[in-house]
């Protein structure tokens, strides 16, 4: 695969290599792709949570109760 970049982008990639951040332009491209894949995964998870929340309807719980429940769930996740 060959990728053409305008000079300013090519210079940026080269500066990242010279700074020791990456060993090559291929390393840089692979890192960007991995990050993009992770971001897309996070977006899908977030969208699924939003869709689930919207589908669940309006809660009878107070905001304080919702917050306490969320904090309890987070505390439970941190102990596993």
Secondary structure, 3 states (H helix, E strand, C coil): CCCCCCHHHHHHHHHHHHCCCCCCHHHHHHHHHHHHHHHHHHHHHHHHHHHHHHHCCCCCCCHHHHHHHHHHHHHHHHCC
